[in-house]
Amino acid sequence: MKMPGMNIKLTTVICVPQVTKALCFPSVTCVLISTKMTVYELSEEVAMENQTTPTEFILSGFSKLWGLRFLLSGVISIIYIFTLLGNMLILLLSLVQPCLRTPMYLFLGNLSLLDICQTTTTIPQMLQHLLSGSSSISYASCMAQLYFFLLFVGAEGILLATMAYDRYVAICNPLHYTVLISNKLCSTLVAASWLIGCLNAAVHTVLTIHLSFCGVNRLSYFYCDIPPLLAVSCRDISLNVTMTVVSSLFLGWGPSLCIILSYVHIMIRILKMQSSQGRRKAFSTCASHLMVVLLYYGSCIFTYTRPTSNYSLDKDRLISLLYSLITPMLNPIIYTLRNKDVKGAMKKVFDRKMFF
């Protein structure tokens, strides 16, 4: 039996034909080469030769619920439709209604666009797998899905922090709001959030492309994401893990702490209000905002900041649904559809259509 580390003697016979000019052998010559190496070195060399990039991945996130796939497809379809309708409504209202052309609604319009793009990156593919019975995705499609998903998730993380700062200035420094939050600054912040999302996604996608999978192509997940791809890689992933933690610090922990500090100042200001009805309304709004923010950042931080030794893809699958399905559906309800300005704009649009 061969034990790791045991020295063995390998004897290899290499037959060199006459046509081999590089070795300049005049006739067919058999050269006996005696090589001494360890079994561990040999097995490592063979493993390196077997590292191949799969042509496709099998997404087996629904495998344990395969008997309920039609029910799941119906539920996911309803969530997707509500997400699209709610976010498209907010996006269109912010574009066509003059009363909503303010910095706050510029942020909300971009948030809606990000939610539409994020859910469209993953949900149609989930539905296709559930309804067709085939769970395969090509390698190129998997890398493309990974890039765009990380782009939208990262950009949304920065944008939510920007929106929290906007609310802080509007409530705590209302007299200086137009000076501190100009249209030019808002456009710059929105563009920066998209750019940071693009750079973050590009870094992680390039690092993932350089991974080797040794023929393993089954991902226990609903879509292509960093944790399941790292879990099946047979190459050193220390650089990938380090970059994931760094990104989580800058795009997760940093913005979430800024949001919490902003809302702490907002709540202190609310407590100083004289009207008890105004305090209740403001607290209700802030609490709902914080609930969505904590749900989003908490699930993202849980997914991307833990060491790979603590990965549990069964838990990660459920957590991933929070920021890929639930929060995009809740955002238009929490941030805008409860807003009196949005309700007024909707009433104007529907009244105009009924009049015509």
C-alpha positions as CSV (number, residue, x, y, z in Angstrom):
1,M,0.0,0.0,0.0
2,K,1.3,3.5,-0.9
3,M,1.5,5.8,2.1
4,P,1.9,9.6,1.7
5,G,5.5,10.7,1.9
6,M,6.9,7.2,1.1
7,N,9.9,7.3,-1.3
8,I,9.5,5.2,-4.3
9,K,11.6,4.5,-7.3
10,L,9.9,5.2,-10.7
11,T,11.5,3.7,-13.8
12,T,10.2,5.2,-17.0
13,V,11.1,4.0,-20.5
14,I,11.1,6.7,-23.1
15,C,11.3,5.5,-26.8
16,V,12.6,8.2,-29.1
17,P,11.9,7.6,-32.8
18,Q,14.3,8.3,-35.6
19,V,12.4,11.4,-36.8
20,T,13.1,13.2,-33.5
21,K,15.6,15.8,-34.6
22,A,15.7,17.8,-31.4
23,L,17.4,14.9,-29.5
24,C,19.6,14.0,-32.5
25,F,19.3,10.2,-32.0
26,P,20.5,8.3,-35.2
27,S,18.1,5.4,-34.6
28,V,15.3,4.3,-32.5
29,T,16.8,4.5,-29.0
30,C,15.3,3.5,-25.7
31,V,16.6,5.5,-22.8
32,L,16.2,4.2,-19.3
33,I,15.5,7.1,-16.9
34,S,15.5,6.4,-13.2
35,T,13.6,9.1,-11.2
36,K,13.2,9.3,-7.4
37,M,10.3,11.2,-6.0
38,T,7.7,10.9,-3.2
39,V,4.1,9.6,-3.6
40,Y,2.8,12.9,-2.3
41,E,4.7,14.9,-5.1
42,L,3.4,12.5,-7.7
43,S,-0.2,12.7,-6.6
44,E,0.0,16.5,-6.5
45,E,1.4,16.6,-10.0
46,V,-1.4,14.3,-11.3
47,A,-4.0,16.4,-9.5
48,M,-2.6,19.5,-11.2
49,E,-3.0,17.9,-14.6
50,N,-6.7,17.0,-13.8
51,Q,-7.6,20.6,-13.0
52,T,-10.0,21.5,-15.8
53,T,-12.6,24.2,-16.2
54,P,-16.1,22.7,-16.4
55,T,-18.2,23.6,-19.5
56,E,-21.3,24.0,-17.3
57,F,-22.4,24.0,-13.7
58,I,-25.4,22.2,-12.1
59,L,-27.3,24.4,-9.7
60,S,-28.8,22.0,-7.2
61,G,-30.3,24.5,-4.7
62,F,-33.8,23.2,-5.2
63,S,-32.9,19.5,-5.2
64,K,-34.3,18.8,-1.8
65,L,-37.6,20.6,-2.7
66,W,-37.9,19.2,-6.2
67,G,-41.3,17.7,-5.5
68,L,-42.6,21.3,-4.8
69,R,-41.0,22.9,-7.8
70,F,-44.2,24.0,-9.4
71,L,-45.4,25.5,-6.1
72,L,-42.1,27.2,-5.7
73,S,-42.1,28.5,-9.2
74,G,-45.6,30.1,-8.6
75,V,-44.5,31.8,-5.4
76,I,-41.2,33.1,-6.9
77,S,-43.2,34.3,-10.0
78,I,-45.6,36.3,-7.8
79,I,-42.7,37.8,-5.9
80,Y,-40.9,38.7,-9.2
81,I,-44.1,40.3,-10.6
82,F,-44.7,42.4,-7.5
83,T,-41.0,43.5,-7.5
84,L,-41.1,44.5,-11.1
85,L,-44.4,46.4,-10.9
86,G,-43.5,48.2,-7.7
87,N,-40.0,49.3,-8.7
88,M,-41.1,50.1,-12.3
89,L,-43.9,52.3,-11.0
90,I,-41.5,54.2,-8.7
91,L,-38.9,54.6,-11.5
92,L,-41.5,55.9,-14.0
93,L,-43.1,58.3,-11.5
94,S,-39.6,59.7,-10.6
95,L,-39.1,60.4,-14.4
96,V,-42.4,61.8,-15.4
97,Q,-43.6,63.7,-12.4
98,P,-41.9,67.2,-11.8
99,C,-42.8,67.1,-8.1
100,L,-40.6,64.0,-7.7
101,R,-37.5,65.4,-9.4
102,T,-35.7,66.0,-6.2
103,P,-32.4,64.4,-4.8
104,M,-34.3,61.9,-2.6
105,Y,-36.3,60.6,-5.6
106,L,-33.2,60.5,-7.8
107,F,-31.8,58.0,-5.2
108,L,-35.0,56.1,-5.0
109,G,-35.3,55.8,-8.8
110,N,-31.8,54.4,-9.0
111,L,-32.6,52.0,-6.1
112,S,-35.6,50.8,-8.0
113,L,-33.5,50.3,-11.1
114,L,-30.9,48.3,-9.2
115,D,-33.7,46.1,-7.7
116,I,-35.1,45.4,-11.1
117,C,-31.7,44.5,-12.5
118,Q,-30.7,42.4,-9.5
119,T,-33.8,40.3,-9.5
120,T,-33.8,39.9,-13.3
121,T,-30.2,38.6,-13.1
122,T,-31.3,35.6,-10.9
123,I,-35.1,34.9,-10.8
124,P,-35.7,34.1,-14.5
125,Q,-33.0,31.6,-14.4
126,M,-34.5,30.1,-11.2
127,L,-37.9,29.8,-12.9
128,Q,-36.4,28.3,-16.0
129,H,-34.7,25.6,-13.9
130,L,-37.8,24.8,-11.9
131,L,-40.2,24.6,-14.9
132,S,-37.9,22.8,-17.4
133,G,-36.4,20.3,-14.9
134,S,-32.9,21.1,-16.2
135,S,-30.6,22.8,-13.6
136,S,-27.6,23.3,-15.8
137,I,-26.0,26.7,-16.6
138,S,-23.0,27.2,-18.9
139,Y,-19.7,28.3,-17.5
140,A,-19.8,31.6,-19.4
141,S,-23.4,32.3,-18.3
142,C,-22.4,31.5,-14.7
143,M,-19.5,34.0,-14.7
144,A,-21.7,36.6,-16.4
145,Q,-24.4,36.1,-13.7
146,L,-21.8,36.4,-11.0
147,Y,-20.5,39.6,-12.4
148,F,-23.9,41.4,-12.8
149,F,-25.2,40.1,-9.5
150,L,-22.2,41.4,-7.6
151,L,-22.4,44.7,-9.5
152,F,-26.0,45.4,-8.5
153,V,-25.6,44.2,-4.9
154,G,-22.5,46.3,-4.3
155,A,-24.0,49.4,-5.9
156,E,-27.1,49.1,-3.8
157,G,-25.1,48.8,-0.6
158,I,-23.4,52.2,-1.4
159,L,-26.7,53.8,-2.5
160,L,-28.5,52.8,0.7
161,A,-25.8,54.6,2.7
162,T,-26.1,57.6,0.5
163,M,-29.9,57.7,1.0
164,A,-29.4,57.5,4.8
165,Y,-27.1,60.6,4.6
166,D,-29.7,62.4,2.5
167,R,-32.4,61.7,5.1
168,Y,-30.1,62.8,7.9
169,V,-29.4,66.2,6.3
170,A,-33.1,66.6,5.4
171,I,-34.3,66.0,9.0
172,C,-31.3,67.3,11.1
173,N,-30.2,70.2,8.9
174,P,-33.3,71.2,6.8
175,L,-32.2,74.8,6.3
176,H,-28.9,73.8,4.7
177,Y,-30.4,70.9,2.7
178,T,-30.3,72.5,-0.7
179,V,-26.7,73.7,-0.1
180,L,-25.4,70.3,1.2
181,I,-27.4,68.1,-1.1
182,S,-27.1,69.6,-4.6
183,N,-28.2,68.0,-7.8
184,K,-24.6,67.8,-8.9
185,L,-23.6,66.0,-5.7
186,C,-26.4,63.6,-6.0
187,S,-25.5,62.7,-9.6
188,T,-21.9,62.2,-8.5
189,L,-22.9,59.9,-5.6
190,V,-25.2,57.8,-7.8
191,A,-22.5,57.5,-10.5
192,A,-19.9,56.6,-7.8
193,S,-22.2,53.8,-6.4
194,W,-22.5,52.2,-9.9
195,L,-18.8,52.6,-10.6
196,I,-17.8,51.0,-7.2
197,G,-20.3,48.2,-7.9
198,C,-18.7,47.6,-11.4
199,L,-15.1,47.5,-9.9
200,N,-16.1,45.2,-7.1
201,A,-17.8,42.8,-9.4
202,A,-14.9,42.9,-11.9
203,V,-12.3,42.0,-9.2
204,H,-14.2,39.0,-7.9
205,T,-15.2,37.7,-11.3
206,V,-11.6,37.8,-12.5
207,L,-10.4,36.0,-9.4
208,T,-13.2,33.4,-9.8
209,I,-12.3,32.8,-13.4
210,H,-8.8,31.8,-12.4
211,L,-10.1,29.1,-10.0
212,S,-9.8,25.4,-10.9
213,F,-12.6,23.0,-10.1
214,C,-11.1,19.5,-10.8
215,G,-14.1,18.4,-12.7
216,V,-16.6,19.2,-9.9
217,N,-19.5,21.2,-11.3
218,R,-22.4,20.8,-8.9
219,L,-23.2,24.0,-6.9
220,S,-25.6,23.6,-4.0
221,Y,-27.1,27.0,-4.6
222,F,-29.9,28.8,-6.5
223,Y,-27.6,30.9,-8.7
224,C,-23.9,31.5,-9.2
225,D,-22.4,33.3,-6.3
226,I,-19.0,33.5,-4.5
227,P,-19.6,31.0,-1.6
228,P,-20.7,28.0,-3.6
229,L,-18.0,28.5,-6.2
230,L,-15.3,28.7,-3.5
231,A,-16.7,25.7,-1.8
232,V,-16.1,23.4,-4.9
233,S,-12.8,24.9,-6.0
234,C,-9.7,22.7,-5.7
235,R,-7.2,25.6,-5.9
236,D,-5.9,27.9,-3.2
237,I,-8.7,30.4,-2.5
238,S,-6.9,32.5,0.1
239,L,-6.7,35.5,-2.2
240,N,-10.4,35.2,-3.1
241,V,-11.4,34.9,0.6
242,T,-9.3,37.9,1.5
243,M,-10.8,40.1,-1.2
244,T,-14.3,39.0,-0.2
245,V,-13.7,40.1,3.4
246,V,-12.2,43.4,2.2
247,S,-15.2,44.1,0.0
248,S,-17.5,43.2,2.8
249,L,-15.8,45.7,5.1
250,F,-16.0,48.5,2.6
251,L,-19.4,47.7,1.0
252,G,-21.1,46.0,4.0
253,W,-19.8,47.0,7.5
254,G,-18.8,50.5,6.5
255,P,-22.1,51.6,4.9
256,S,-24.2,49.8,7.5
257,L,-22.4,51.7,10.4
258,C,-22.9,55.0,8.6
259,I,-26.6,54.2,8.2
260,I,-27.0,53.3,11.9
261,L,-25.2,56.5,13.0
262,S,-27.4,58.6,10.6
263,Y,-30.6,57.1,12.0
264,V,-29.4,57.5,15.6
265,H,-29.0,61.2,15.0
266,I,-32.4,61.3,13.2
267,M,-34.1,59.6,16.2
268,I,-32.5,62.0,18.6
269,R,-33.9,64.8,16.5
270,I,-37.3,63.1,16.4
271,L,-37.4,62.8,20.2
272,K,-37.2,66.6,20.4
273,M,-40.4,67.0,18.4
274,Q,-43.3,68.6,20.3
275,S,-46.0,66.7,18.5
276,S,-46.6,63.2,19.7
277,Q,-48.3,62.3,16.4
278,G,-45.4,63.5,14.5
279,R,-43.0,61.5,16.6
280,R,-45.0,58.3,16.1
281,K,-45.1,58.8,12.3
282,A,-41.4,59.6,12.1
283,F,-40.5,56.6,14.3
284,S,-42.7,54.3,12.2
285,T,-40.9,55.5,9.0
286,C,-37.4,55.2,10.5
287,A,-38.2,51.8,12.0
288,S,-39.4,50.4,8.6
289,H,-36.3,51.8,6.8
290,L,-34.0,50.3,9.4
291,M,-35.7,47.0,9.2
292,V,-35.1,46.8,5.4
293,V,-31.5,48.0,5.8
294,L,-30.6,45.6,8.6
295,L,-32.2,42.8,6.6
296,Y,-30.2,43.6,3.5
297,Y,-26.8,44.3,5.1
298,G,-27.2,41.6,7.7
299,S,-27.8,38.9,5.1
300,C,-25.0,40.1,2.9
301,I,-22.5,40.4,5.7
302,F,-23.4,36.9,7.0
303,T,-22.9,35.4,3.5
304,Y,-19.6,37.1,2.5
305,T,-17.6,37.7,5.7
306,R,-17.4,34.3,7.3
307,P,-14.4,32.1,6.9
308,T,-14.8,29.3,4.4
309,S,-14.4,26.7,7.1
310,N,-17.8,28.0,8.5
311,Y,-19.6,27.9,5.2
312,S,-22.9,26.0,5.5
313,L,-24.5,26.2,2.0
314,D,-27.8,24.9,3.4
315,K,-28.0,28.1,5.6
316,D,-26.5,30.3,3.0
317,R,-29.2,29.3,0.5
318,L,-31.9,30.6,2.8
319,I,-30.1,33.7,3.7
320,S,-29.4,34.5,0.1
321,L,-33.1,34.7,-0.6
322,L,-33.5,37.6,1.8
323,Y,-31.3,40.0,-0.3
324,S,-32.0,38.5,-3.7
325,L,-35.8,38.1,-3.4
326,I,-37.4,39.7,-0.3
327,T,-35.7,43.1,0.1
328,P,-36.1,44.1,-3.6
329,M,-39.8,43.4,-3.2
330,L,-40.0,45.4,0.1
331,N,-38.0,48.4,-1.0
332,P,-40.7,50.1,-3.0
333,I,-43.3,49.5,-0.3
334,I,-41.1,50.7,2.6
335,Y,-39.3,53.6,0.9
336,T,-41.9,55.1,-1.5
337,L,-45.4,53.7,-1.7
338,R,-46.0,54.8,1.9
339,N,-44.8,58.3,1.0
340,K,-47.5,61.0,0.6
341,D,-45.6,62.6,-2.3
342,V,-45.6,59.4,-4.3
343,K,-49.2,58.7,-3.5
344,G,-50.0,62.2,-4.7
345,A,-48.1,61.7,-7.9
346,M,-49.8,58.3,-8.5
347,K,-53.2,60.0,-8.0
348,K,-52.3,62.7,-10.6
349,V,-51.2,60.1,-13.2
350,F,-54.3,57.9,-12.7
351,D,-56.7,60.9,-12.7
352,R,-55.1,62.1,-15.9
353,K,-55.6,58.8,-17.6
354,M,-59.2,58.5,-16.5
355,F,-59.8,62.0,-17.8
356,F,-58.5,61.2,-21.2
